[in-house]
Amino acid sequence: MTVKTEGSVSARAARSSGKGPVRAGTVGQLSRADRMARGKDARAVAPLESHAEFVPARKRDPVGLLLEQAKTRVPELVPVRHGRMLVSPFTFYRGAALPMAADLATTPASGLRVQLCGDAHLSNFGAFASPERSLVFDVNDFDETLPGPFEWDVKRLAASMTVAGRDNGFTAKDCRKITLAAGEGYRTAMRGFADQTFMDVWYTHVDIQSALAEFRSEMKTKNYKEAQKMLGKAHTSDTMKAVGKLTTVVDGQRRIISQPPLIVPVEEIFAGVQADAIYALIRTVLG
């Protein structure tokens, strides 16, 4: 898969030569040798084999956790959420970030903490158009983000591959291959990033069209055309269709169509409150 890095060549040269400007208050990056030593120490704390088995706690209650979490959600939306989770094992998995976090909290951790996505299942990755009108492949859901052990995101992603594979009728052997491939992709990408500077990692991205062309020979014609169609939709965002479906014109002005409890215009939420007061509240919330 093609990965591109866009950065300043002169800046990289200055950093590598040691002659570049150093700003006061900045923290230097650990050398590769130091990072490798730190990683080996972390592996000693949580060896690979320690992650192989999961033993559920005796009082484990995933349904109870979901019901407790529902108390903090909009009451009208809770049945919608639970209905969507009931469709299949994978849709349940998608909505069960909290029970999985509770499970993962009892598993070994190396002590390497990061800012987690918190819900890194495969459906939370995808292609979408950037402001530069290029297709970006990345994680696209951060409402569960929190600091935590890096293993949590990796395990949630790997488990989602197996659950989705089973849900789609793949054999156990194929599910294993898919999951191992996801783990290998993560491992090799992280090893490559370890040789790069922070800014090079920041600007690294996957070229979607090149990646698709790379796997063209391994895809059936029908699947290839479907992938192209999906990418075309992501590139254009189907903006006009979305506008037509989600909005209507009232008194010469475009308004969001009310579809409670999923979509409710702010004027309906604050019915009876003067518009000026509503917008003043919004400005206060948004700073």
Secondary structure by P-SEA (a helix, b strand, c coil): cbbbbbccaaaaaaaaaccccccccbbbbccaaaaaaaaaaaaaaccccccccccccccccaaaaaaaaaccccccaaaaaaaaaaccaaaaaaacaaaaaaaaaacccccccccccccccccccccccccccccccccccccccccccaaaaaaaaaaaaaaaaaaacccaaaaaaaaaaaaaaaaaaaaaaaaccaaaaaacccaaaaaaaaacccccaaaaaaaaaaaaaaaccaaaaaaaacccccccccccccccccccccccccccccaaaaaaaaaaaac
